[in-house]
Amino acid sequence: MWGVKQKSYNCERCGNDFVSRAALRYHFHAKHLGKVHCETCSVEILCGAPSHDSKAEHEVVLVNNQRSCWNMTLRRETKFVAMGTATSCRMCCKQFGSVHAREHHEKQKHHFTANKRAQMATNFKPESFLEYTTPMEINTFVKKNLRPILGPVKLACTSEVEGIITFIKEIFPLPITSIIKGGSYVKGTDTQDFSDVDIVLFSKAFASIEDCQRTTPEVIEELGNALIKSSWTRRLVMQKHTKFSLRFYFKCYKNHHGHSFDIMPCYDMFASVLSTGPKESFYHKLYLCNDDDKIQLYSMALLKYQVEFVKASTETVKDFIRLMKHWFKTSFAEPTKENKFRRLPSSYTIELITIYVWELAGKPIFFSFVQGMRAVLKLLTQYQEISITWHRHYRPNFPIFQKMFLKQSRPFVLDPVNPTFNVGENSNAWDEVAHVARQSLLKPLFNGIAAKEPWLFTNNW
């Protein structure tokens, strides 16, 4: 699954790739030669351009930048598609053409040195499981603290979640033709202290994808008001919703735990097409689409297949995923005002990387969590070499896959059900992930631990 690197020449100024050094040189002379980035507004201008120095012009550009920052804050909350956050500054959210250009800006403008990164990235909790010294302690920790409680509590939880979903279907403002459920709760990777549930409601009441774009905010507003006025209101904590998603926290069984809900209305055409026919025509439409909102709506139809991919893992692998997600939650420092635009990899990205490493080990039914976690952490330390693909939903010679693979940016973790979506692009802080992974490998849990079968392949990492 590790791809062969294709030779390309990258423009550090705008991030575009070229097949030859001559093509890159021609592009640079034509587009960038004699131009610099204005330190005030980050716009590329001709050296010494007098008109650009005017205060009025700067104010216009800065207002536009602020609007972009606001839009990007909303985009960062999207669930299904990457919006280029890998090339956005984690301090001021300015966009750049390449990761290299963004990192150069962070060093020059914000003095984001290696020492500063280390201080802002790491915050191991005092009770971190990384302080354990034996694999047996980890097994006990997973069973006692991470696995959802079974028995009557699990049955009651299932009943409550289905109850709120049924109620949402009853009060939904539009007729529902089909429903897709997702999130860690449905995939079976939820933990005792966190669970999320995604619900996509398809309706033929939307006349078109454009109509869905236009009217979804009104539908979400009406649904939210109905929930607030219902008998469930005392058990709901409404959260800031996005353009296409109603969000709330649901207090579940006796308020002992809860679930984070995302309710997403969607145009019905794509669900029915995907359930009956090949996906390749759908992928073509997705690849050619240049509207971020439409891409978001298109991609909702793929939730079912994302869930199935993760859900097919063994129970031991799901415990492994829980452990890695808990490591993420307890090892990184919270963002501050200074780096409030930092975005760590999504939980879905962590799930896919964990499954990939398990598959590299030969899909063992039983394995050591310490060995498996050590393998994932070692892979994260060299994130710039990660190239992960699957071919269960699209062929290796599928043109869109080949185009995505040739222009891949690292880390490259291609969604197994969507060849147009590199989930690694959702993060602009992979260097912080690598730093925390390296520090984690120095903890007592991994002291003196050497790779054993079937994890010997990690010796080459």
SEMIMI-637401 format. One record per residue (C-alpha): residue number from 1; residue in three letters; z, x, y. Coordinates in Angstrom, 2 decimals. Layout:
BEGIN
PT num residu       z       x       y
PT NUM    Ala       Z       X       Y
...
This chain:
BEGIN
PT num residu       z       x       y
PT   1    Met    0.00    0.00    0.00
PT   2    Trp    0.26    3.01    2.26
PT   3    Gly   -3.06    2.94    4.12
PT   4    Val   -5.33    5.91    4.69
PT   5    Lys   -5.34    6.89    8.36
PT   6    Gln   -8.61    6.25   10.14
PT   7    Lys   -9.60    8.80   12.79
PT   8    Ser   -9.68    7.27   16.25
PT   9    Tyr   -9.23    8.47   19.81
PT  10    Asn   -6.72    6.59   21.94
PT  11    Cys   -6.69    6.30   25.73
PT  12    Glu   -3.13    6.97   26.86
PT  13    Arg   -3.75    5.14   30.13
PT  14    Cys   -4.86    1.71   28.82
PT  15    Gly   -4.34    1.92   25.04
PT  16    Asn   -7.96    1.30   23.97
PT  17    Asp   -9.29    3.09   20.87
PT  18    Phe  -12.65    4.90   20.60
PT  19    Val  -14.59    6.21   17.64
PT  20    Ser  -15.32    9.65   19.17
PT  21    Arg  -13.90   12.08   21.67
PT  22    Ala  -17.12   11.76   23.72
PT  23    Ala  -16.71    7.98   23.95
PT  24    Leu  -13.10    8.39   25.06
PT  25    Arg  -14.15   10.96   27.70
PT  26    Tyr  -16.88    8.66   29.04
PT  27    His  -14.42    5.74   29.20
PT  28    Phe  -11.78    7.79   31.01
PT  29    His  -14.25    9.08   33.62
PT  30    Ala  -15.65    5.59   34.20
PT  31    Lys  -12.39    3.65   34.27
PT  32    His   -9.52    5.94   35.20
PT  33    Leu  -10.71    9.18   36.82
PT  34    Gly   -9.41    9.52   40.34
PT  35    Lys   -6.97    6.66   39.88
PT  36    Val   -3.16    6.62   39.70
PT  37    His   -0.46    4.06   39.04
PT  38    Cys    1.27    2.79   42.18
PT  39    Glu    4.99    3.46   41.72
PT  40    Thr    5.87    0.33   43.69
PT  41    Cys    3.88   -2.26   41.79
PT  42    Ser    2.46   -0.37   38.75
PT  43    Val   -1.15   -1.30   39.61
PT  44    Glu   -3.89    1.30   38.98
PT  45    Ile   -5.49    2.27   42.33
PT  46    Leu   -7.80    4.93   43.79
PT  47    Cys   -5.96    8.01   45.06
PT  48    Gly   -5.11    7.60   48.74
PT  49    Ala   -6.34    4.02   48.97
PT  50    Pro   -5.11    3.06   52.48
PT  51    Ser   -5.31   -0.71   52.12
PT  52    His   -2.96   -0.70   49.15
PT  53    Asp   -0.10    0.70   51.19
PT  54    Ser    0.33   -2.52   53.14
PT  55    Lys    3.61   -4.33   52.63
PT  56    Ala    1.89   -7.70   52.26
PT  57    Glu   -0.28   -6.50   49.40
PT  58    His    2.70   -5.03   47.57
PT  59    Glu    4.61   -8.27   47.96
PT  60    Val    1.75  -10.24   46.39
PT  61    Val    1.58   -7.88   43.42
PT  62    Leu    5.34   -7.82   42.94
PT  63    Val    5.51  -11.63   42.99
PT  64    Asn    2.82  -11.71   40.29
PT  65    Asn    4.78   -9.15   38.27
PT  66    Gln    7.92  -11.26   38.54
PT  67    Arg    5.98  -14.28   37.29
PT  68    Ser    4.73  -12.18   34.36
PT  69    Cys    8.31  -11.18   33.57
PT  70    Trp    9.37  -14.82   33.55
PT  71    Asn    6.48  -15.81   31.31
PT  72    Met    7.25  -12.92   29.00
PT  73    Thr   10.88  -14.01   28.67
PT  74    Leu    9.58  -17.31   27.31
PT  75    Arg    7.10  -15.54   25.05
PT  76    Arg    9.83  -13.38   23.58
PT  77    Glu   11.34  -16.54   22.15
PT  78    Thr    8.21  -17.47   20.18
PT  79    Lys    8.50  -17.35   16.40
PT  80    Phe    5.06  -16.96   14.88
PT  81    Val    2.94  -14.54   16.91
PT  82    Ala    3.32  -11.17   18.59
PT  83    Met    2.76  -11.13   22.35
PT  84    Gly    2.39   -7.40   22.94
PT  85    Thr    6.07   -6.74   23.49
PT  86    Ala    5.71   -3.27   21.93
PT  87    Thr    3.96   -2.13   25.13
PT  88    Ser    6.42   -3.73   27.56
PT  89    Cys    9.23   -1.76   29.22
PT  90    Arg   12.65   -2.61   27.84
PT  91    Met   14.19   -2.11   31.30
PT  92    Cys   11.84   -3.91   33.69
PT  93    Cys    9.36   -5.64   31.35
PT  94    Lys    6.23   -4.17   32.95
PT  95    Gln    3.27   -4.16   30.57
PT  96    Phe    1.28   -1.05   29.64
PT  97    Gly   -1.86   -0.38   27.68
PT  98    Ser   -0.16    1.65   24.97
PT  99    Val    3.27    2.45   23.56
PT 100    His    2.86    6.04   24.77
PT 101    Ala    2.27    4.87   28.36
PT 102    Arg    5.26    2.55   28.16
PT 103    Glu    7.55    5.31   26.86
PT 104    His    6.31    7.69   29.58
PT 105    His    7.16    5.06   32.21
PT 106    Glu   10.66    4.55   30.74
PT 107    Lys   11.37    8.28   30.93
PT 108    Gln    9.98    8.79   34.43
PT 109    Lys   11.07    5.57   36.10
PT 110    His   14.29    4.73   34.24
PT 111    His   15.35    8.20   32.98
PT 112    Phe   15.48    6.84   29.43
PT 113    Thr   16.28   10.10   27.65
PT 114    Ala   17.19   10.59   24.00
PT 115    Asn   20.90   10.73   24.92
PT 116    Lys   20.66    7.51   26.90
PT 117    Arg   18.82    5.82   24.04
PT 118    Ala   21.55    6.87   21.61
PT 119    Gln   24.24    5.42   23.88
PT 120    Met   22.42    2.12   24.41
PT 121    Ala   21.27    1.64   20.80
PT 122    Thr   24.28    2.22   18.56
PT 123    Asn   27.48    0.22   18.23
PT 124    Phe   28.82    0.20   14.68
PT 125    Lys   31.49   -2.44   14.24
PT 126    Pro   34.92   -0.99   13.26
PT 127    Glu   34.92   -3.02   10.03
PT 128    Ser   31.34   -1.99    9.15
PT 129    Phe   30.56   -1.98    5.44
PT 130    Leu   28.99    1.47    6.01
PT 131    Glu   32.54    2.84    5.89
PT 132    Tyr   32.83    1.86    2.22
PT 133    Thr   32.61    4.69   -0.28
PT 134    Thr   31.52    3.10   -3.57
PT 135    Pro   28.61    0.88   -4.67
PT 136    Met   31.13   -1.51   -6.27
PT 137    Glu   32.67   -2.22   -2.86
PT 138    Ile   29.23   -3.20   -1.55
PT 139    Asn   28.66   -5.61   -4.45
PT 140    Thr   32.01   -7.25   -3.74
PT 141    Phe   31.25   -7.40   -0.02
PT 142    Val   27.93   -9.18   -0.60
PT 143    Lys   29.45  -11.74   -2.96
PT 144    Lys   32.52  -12.41   -0.83
PT 145    Asn   31.18  -12.19    2.75
PT 146    Leu   27.41  -12.71    2.77
PT 147    Arg   26.38  -15.16    0.05
PT 148    Pro   26.68  -18.82    1.11
PT 149    Ile   29.62  -20.56   -0.54
PT 150    Leu   28.52  -22.55   -3.59
PT 151    Gly   30.04  -25.62   -5.25
PT 152    Pro   31.13  -28.70   -3.26
PT 153    Val   30.66  -26.91    0.07
PT 154    Lys   27.01  -26.11   -0.71
PT 155    Leu   26.34  -29.68   -1.85
PT 156    Ala   27.96  -31.09    1.28
PT 157    Cys   26.00  -28.65    3.45
PT 158    Thr   22.70  -29.67    1.83
PT 159    Ser   23.52  -33.34    2.37
PT 160    Glu   24.38  -32.79    6.04
PT 161    Val   21.25  -30.76    6.80
PT 162    Glu   19.01  -33.30    5.09
PT 163    Gly   20.84  -36.03    6.98
PT 164    Ile   20.08  -34.58   10.43
PT 165    Ile   16.46  -33.87    9.42
PT 166    Thr   16.02  -37.46    8.23
PT 167    Phe   17.46  -38.73   11.50
PT 168    Ile   15.09  -36.52   13.52
PT 169    Lys   12.15  -37.95   11.58
PT 170    Glu   13.36  -41.49   12.35
PT 171    Ile   13.69  -40.98   16.11
PT 172    Phe   10.66  -38.69   16.53
PT 173    Pro    8.54  -40.26   19.32
PT 174    Leu    5.27  -39.97   17.35
PT 175    Pro    4.21  -41.02   13.82
PT 176    Ile    4.67  -38.12   11.38
PT 177    Thr    1.96  -37.28    8.84
PT 178    Ser    3.63  -34.24    7.25
PT 179    Ile    6.58  -31.92    7.68
PT 180    Ile    7.15  -28.22    6.91
PT 181    Lys   10.62  -26.71    6.57
PT 182    Gly   11.35  -23.03    7.11
PT 183    Gly   13.99  -20.57    8.28
PT 184    Ser   16.55  -18.53    6.36
PT 185    Tyr   18.26  -21.70    5.09
PT 186    Val   15.09  -22.83    3.31
PT 187    Lys   14.03  -19.34    2.19
PT 188    Gly   17.47  -18.69    0.70
PT 189    Thr   18.25  -15.63    2.86
PT 190    Asp   20.94  -17.28    5.01
PT 191    Thr   24.45  -15.85    5.16
PT 192    Gln   27.90  -17.39    5.47
PT 193    Asp   28.00  -16.85    9.24
PT 194    Phe   24.37  -17.54   10.18
PT 195    Ser   21.62  -19.88    9.09
PT 196    Asp   18.47  -21.06   10.85
PT 197    Val   16.26  -24.03   10.05
PT 198    Asp   12.69  -24.43   11.32
PT 199    Ile   11.09  -27.87   11.21
PT 200    Val    7.38  -28.37   12.03
PT 201    Leu    6.43  -32.03   12.45
PT 202    Phe    2.68  -32.71   12.23
PT 203    Ser    1.31  -35.83   13.86
PT 204    Lys   -2.19  -37.29   14.15
PT 205    Ala   -1.07  -38.96   17.35
PT 206    Phe   -2.19  -35.76   19.07
PT 207    Ala   -5.89  -36.25   19.79
PT 208    Ser   -6.62  -32.52   19.74
PT 209    Ile   -5.00  -29.11   19.95
PT 210    Glu   -5.41  -29.30   23.73
PT 211    Asp   -3.66  -32.68   23.77
PT 212    Cys   -0.85  -31.14   21.71
PT 213    Gln   -0.50  -28.34   24.27
PT 214    Arg   -0.33  -30.84   27.11
PT 215    Thr    2.03  -33.44   25.69
PT 216    Thr    4.42  -31.44   23.45
PT 217    Pro    6.86  -30.63   26.31
PT 218    Glu    7.21  -34.39   26.98
PT 219    Val    7.72  -35.10   23.26
PT 220    Ile   10.41  -32.41   23.07
PT 221    Glu   12.15  -33.80   26.15
PT 222    Glu   12.16  -37.33   24.73
PT 223    Leu   13.42  -36.16   21.32
PT 224    Gly   16.20  -34.11   22.95
PT 225    Asn   17.37  -37.09   25.01
PT 226    Ala   17.43  -39.29   21.91
PT 227    Leu   19.57  -36.75   20.05
PT 228    Ile   22.03  -36.48   22.94
PT 229    Lys   22.48  -40.27   23.01
PT 230    Ser   22.89  -40.53   19.22
PT 231    Ser   26.03  -40.54   17.07
PT 232    Trp   25.25  -36.90   16.15
PT 233    Thr   25.73  -35.64   19.69
PT 234    Arg   29.27  -34.30   19.19
PT 235    Arg   28.01  -32.04   16.46
PT 236    Leu   25.08  -30.64   18.44
PT 237    Val   25.05  -27.82   20.95
PT 238    Met   21.75  -28.12   22.80
PT 239    Gln   20.08  -24.81   23.71
PT 240    Lys   17.33  -23.82   26.12
PT 241    His   14.11  -25.03   24.56
PT 242    Thr   10.76  -23.26   24.68
PT 243    Lys    7.41  -24.78   25.57
PT 244    Phe    6.79  -25.90   21.97
PT 245    Ser   10.25  -25.99   20.43
PT 246    Leu   13.46  -28.03   20.76
PT 247    Arg   16.49  -25.90   19.93
PT 248    Phe   20.06  -26.81   19.10
PT 249    Tyr   23.02  -25.59   17.06
PT 250    Phe   24.21  -28.05   14.41
PT 251    Lys   27.87  -28.00   13.38
PT 252    Cys   27.78  -28.55    9.66
PT 253    Tyr   30.32  -29.35    6.93
PT 254    Lys   33.75  -29.92    8.59
PT 255    Asn   32.57  -27.63   11.42
PT 256    His   33.27  -24.63    9.14
PT 257    His   29.79  -23.26    9.79
PT 258    Gly   26.55  -24.24   11.45
PT 259    His   22.77  -23.95   11.55
PT 260    Ser   20.43  -23.01   14.37
PT 261    Phe   17.58  -25.56   14.47
PT 262    Asp   14.05  -25.23   15.89
PT 263    Ile   12.09  -28.51   15.98
PT 264    Met    8.35  -28.02   16.61
PT 265    Pro    5.79  -30.83   16.99
PT 266    Cys    2.22  -29.87   16.07
PT 267    Tyr   -1.34  -31.19   15.80
PT 268    Asp   -2.03  -32.24   12.21
PT 269    Met   -5.51  -30.89   11.53
PT 270    Phe   -4.45  -27.43   10.35
PT 271    Ala   -1.85  -28.53    7.81
PT 272    Ser   -4.32  -30.73    5.94
PT 273    Val   -7.10  -28.13    6.06
PT 274    Leu   -4.88  -25.35    4.73
PT 275    Ser   -3.49  -27.48    1.90
PT 276    Thr   -6.92  -28.39    0.52
PT 277    Gly   -9.35  -25.59    1.34
PT 278    Pro   -9.73  -21.84    1.78
PT 279    Lys   -7.85  -20.17    4.62
PT 280    Glu  -10.59  -17.78    5.72
PT 281    Ser  -12.26  -20.20    8.15
PT 282    Phe   -8.82  -20.87    9.61
PT 283    Tyr   -8.19  -17.12    9.99
PT 284    His  -11.51  -16.72   11.81
PT 285    Lys  -10.53  -19.42   14.27
PT 286    Leu   -7.13  -17.79   14.76
PT 287    Tyr   -8.65  -14.33   15.25
PT 288    Leu  -11.18  -15.49   17.84
PT 289    Cys   -8.66  -17.53   19.82
PT 290    Asn   -7.61  -15.93   23.12
PT 291    Asp   -5.14  -18.60   24.20
PT 292    Asp   -1.56  -17.55   23.37
PT 293    Asp   -0.33  -21.16   23.31
PT 294    Lys   -3.06  -22.24   20.91
PT 295    Ile   -2.37  -19.25   18.67
PT 296    Gln    1.26  -20.34   18.54
PT 297    Leu    0.28  -23.86   17.52
PT 298    Tyr   -2.32  -22.68   15.00
PT 299    Ser    0.22  -20.37   13.35
PT 300    Met    2.80  -23.10   12.79
PT 301    Ala    0.66  -24.34    9.90
PT 302    Leu    1.28  -21.03    8.09
PT 303    Leu    5.06  -21.48    8.01
PT 304    Lys    4.88  -23.04    4.55
PT 305    Tyr    3.26  -19.91    3.09
PT 306    Gln    5.66  -17.54    4.87
PT 307    Val    8.55  -19.45    3.32
PT 308    Glu    6.97  -19.37   -0.15
PT 309    Phe    6.38  -15.60    0.07
PT 310    Val   10.03  -14.80    0.76
PT 311    Lys   11.46  -17.60   -1.37
PT 312    Ala    9.66  -16.23   -4.46
PT 313    Ser   11.95  -13.17   -4.42
PT 314    Thr   14.74  -12.89   -6.98
PT 315    Glu   18.31  -13.78   -6.04
PT 316    Thr   19.24  -10.09   -6.06
PT 317    Val   16.49   -9.33   -3.56
PT 318    Lys   17.73  -12.17   -1.35
PT 319    Asp   21.19  -10.57   -1.43
PT 320    Phe   19.50   -7.28   -0.52
PT 321    Ile   17.83   -9.00    2.45
PT 322    Arg   21.17  -10.50    3.52
PT 323    Leu   22.70   -7.02    3.47
PT 324    Met   19.92   -5.54    5.62
PT 325    Lys   20.12   -8.39    8.12
PT 326    His   23.89   -7.93    8.31
PT 327    Trp   23.32   -4.21    8.97
PT 328    Phe   21.11   -5.18   11.91
PT 329    Lys   23.71   -7.56   13.26
PT 330    Thr   26.63   -5.12   13.07
PT 331    Ser   25.06   -1.74   13.90
PT 332    Phe   23.22   -2.21   17.20
PT 333    Ala   24.65   -2.44   20.69
PT 334    Glu   24.08   -5.67   22.59
PT 335    Pro   21.51   -5.40   25.39
PT 336    Thr   22.89   -4.90   28.89
PT 337    Lys   21.50   -5.79   32.32
PT 338    Glu   19.84   -2.40   32.32
PT 339    Asn   17.86   -2.90   29.13
PT 340    Lys   17.79   -6.70   28.97
PT 341    Phe   14.10   -6.71   27.96
PT 342    Arg   14.75   -4.71   24.80
PT 343    Arg   13.50   -6.50   21.69
PT 344    Leu   14.55   -5.42   18.22
PT 345    Pro   12.42   -6.35   15.18
PT 346    Ser   12.65   -9.97   14.06
PT 347    Ser   14.57  -11.03   10.97
PT 348    Tyr   11.23  -11.89    9.35
PT 349    Thr   10.11   -8.27    9.86
PT 350    Ile   13.28   -7.03    8.15
PT 351    Glu   12.71   -9.44    5.26
PT 352    Leu    9.16   -8.16    4.75
PT 353    Ile   10.12   -4.46    4.91
PT 354    Thr   12.96   -5.02    2.44
PT 355    Ile   10.67   -6.85    0.00
PT 356    Tyr    8.06   -4.09    0.36
PT 357    Val   10.55   -1.33   -0.52
PT 358    Trp   11.74   -3.34   -3.52
PT 359    Glu    8.13   -3.69   -4.69
PT 360    Leu    7.61    0.08   -4.32
PT 361    Ala   10.53    0.52   -6.72
PT 362    Gly    8.67   -1.58   -9.31
PT 363    Lys   10.41   -4.92   -8.61
PT 364    Pro   13.57   -4.15  -10.62
PT 365    Ile   15.60   -7.22  -11.59
PT 366    Phe   18.90   -5.39  -11.26
PT 367    Phe   19.41   -2.47   -8.90
PT 368    Ser   21.97   -0.69   -6.72
PT 369    Phe   22.25   -2.08   -3.20
PT 370    Val   23.24    1.37   -1.97
PT 371    Gln   20.08    2.93   -3.42
PT 372    Gly   17.92    0.13   -2.05
PT 373    Met   19.48    0.22    1.40
PT 374    Arg   19.17    4.00    1.54
PT 375    Ala   15.45    3.61    0.81
PT 376    Val   14.93    1.05    3.61
PT 377    Leu   16.87    3.16    6.11
PT 378    Lys   14.87    6.27    5.25
PT 379    Leu   11.65    4.30    5.76
PT 380    Leu   12.85    3.05    9.16
PT 381    Thr   13.54    6.61   10.34
PT 382    Gln    9.81    7.30   10.05
PT 383    Tyr    8.60    3.99   11.46
PT 384    Gln    5.49    5.61   12.94
PT 385    Glu    4.18    6.11    9.37
PT 386    Ile    4.81    2.55    8.16
PT 387    Ser    1.67    0.74    6.99
PT 388    Ile    2.39   -2.36    4.92
PT 389    Thr   -0.13   -4.94    3.73
PT 390    Trp   -0.36   -7.59    1.02
PT 391    His   -3.43   -9.34   -0.36
PT 392    Arg   -2.18  -12.58   -1.82
PT 393    His   -3.70  -14.76    0.90
PT 394    Tyr   -6.60  -12.62    2.13
PT 395    Arg   -8.94  -10.16    0.41
PT 396    Pro   -8.90   -6.36    1.08
PT 397    Asn  -12.58   -6.64    2.10
PT 398    Phe  -11.96   -9.66    4.34
PT 399    Pro  -13.57   -8.65    7.68
PT 400    Ile  -10.65   -9.75    9.84
PT 401    Phe   -8.20   -7.77    7.71
PT 402    Gln  -10.41   -4.69    7.94
PT 403    Lys  -10.65   -5.00   11.73
PT 404    Met   -6.88   -5.34   12.06
PT 405    Phe   -6.31   -2.41    9.72
PT 406    Leu   -8.71   -0.11   11.60
PT 407    Lys   -7.06   -0.72   14.97
PT 408    Gln   -3.53   -0.82   13.59
PT 409    Ser   -0.64    0.30   15.75
PT 410    Arg    2.40    1.70   13.99
PT 411    Pro    4.57    0.41   12.53
PT 412    Phe    1.97   -1.78   10.86
PT 413    Val    3.59   -4.64    8.92
PT 414    Leu    0.88   -7.24    8.46
PT 415    Asp    2.09  -10.77    7.84
PT 416    Pro    1.29  -11.48    4.15
PT 417    Val   -0.07  -14.94    5.07
PT 418    Asn   -1.70  -14.12    8.42
PT 419    Pro   -4.07  -11.12    8.69
PT 420    Thr   -4.16  -11.43   12.50
PT 421    Phe   -0.42  -10.85   12.96
PT 422    Asn    1.25   -7.43   12.87
PT 423    Val    4.92   -8.44   12.94
PT 424    Gly    5.87   -4.92   14.02
PT 425    Glu    4.34   -5.59   17.44
PT 426    Asn    7.16   -7.96   18.30
PT 427    Ser    9.52   -5.05   18.99
PT 428    Asn    9.57   -2.47   21.80
PT 429    Ala   12.58   -0.60   20.41
PT 430    Trp   11.50    0.96   17.10
PT 431    Asp   12.76    4.33   18.32
PT 432    Glu   16.23    2.78   18.59
PT 433    Val   15.91    1.35   15.08
PT 434    Ala   15.07    4.83   13.77
PT 435    His   18.05    6.35   15.60
PT 436    Val   20.53    3.79   14.22
PT 437    Ala   19.04    4.20   10.73
PT 438    Arg   19.57    7.97   10.90
PT 439    Gln   23.16    7.52   12.08
PT 440    Ser   23.78    4.99    9.30
PT 441    Leu   22.64    7.44    6.63
PT 442    Leu   25.41    9.79    7.82
PT 443    Lys   28.10    7.19    7.11
PT 444    Pro   30.54    7.48    4.14
PT 445    Leu   28.61    4.91    2.08
PT 446    Phe   25.70    7.34    1.63
PT 447    Asn   27.71   10.57    1.46
PT 448    Gly   26.47   12.61   -1.50
PT 449    Ile   24.15    9.82   -2.68
PT 450    Ala   20.91   11.08   -4.22
PT 451    Ala   17.92    9.00   -5.23
PT 452    Lys   17.93    7.70   -8.81
PT 453    Glu   15.42    5.74  -10.85
PT 454    Pro   13.59    3.66   -9.76
PT 455    Trp   14.04    4.98   -6.19
PT 456    Leu   12.85    8.57   -6.73
PT 457    Phe    9.81    7.95   -4.53
PT 458    Thr   12.11    8.11   -1.50
PT 459    Asn   12.47   11.87   -2.04
PT 460    Asn    9.06   12.20   -0.38
PT 461    Trp   10.21   10.41    2.76
